[in-house]
Amino acid sequence: DSGVTQTPKHLITATGQRVTLRCSPRSGDLSVYWYQQSLDQGLQFLIQYYNGEERAKGNILERFSAQQFPDLHSELNLSSLELGDSALYFCASSPAGSSNQPQHFGDGTRLSIL
Amino acid sequence: ILNVEQSPQSLHVQEGDSTNFTCSFPSSNFYALHWYRWETAKSPEALFVMTLNGDEKKKGRISATLNTKEGYSYLYIKGSQPEDSATYLCAFAQKLVFGQGTRLTINP
């Protein structure tokens, strides 16, 4: 158990809809990272938050947004969903803001767009 | 476009044998390199974070080396066991770019 909690585990929705994925980091960790793993693709970094502020941005689409709340949990919002957004979305956390610390991954949310 | 390449893509090894595989990354602006183990139906688990040229890290039967000047890292597994079967990922910390992984299967 990594200590990182992601909900829901599975989500099925339709094109054009909007969903919110939630992540609670490991106790004491201030950074949260979001990743997408599509079929036949490796892990793609989307965005990092550190102590409530956006820290680094990867290949995140404009239709996607994230935030980190004062209690350090984070949400990833995906809107105007397309079939290609079907993927496994991982959240990871680390103690500080720099990327030279190991990240602890949650179990992921599997998003299926019908 | 920053490229992180892992080779081979997959590997089958007999139980008890030792093995190694490679992660190649840009040699300029190096910051850190991560290694993760990812078992099927689980989430990636951190193995090592390597930061200095010449770094060698060890965790049980698994070890890793780093050469930042030439842009590669090796992961070694000594005396492979069935529980070592997993995909091993490396990640270039500068932009959090992951390689595609090496899928290791240990044959009993």
Interface residues (C-beta under 8 A of the other chain):
Chain A: S2 Y33 G42 L43 Q44 F45 Q48 A56 G58 F90 A92 S99 N100 Q101 P102 Q103 H104 F105 G106 D107 G108
Chain B: Y31 A32 H34 K42 S43 P44 E45 A46 F48 V49 T51 L89 A91 A93 Q94 K95 L96 V97 F98 G99 Q100 G101
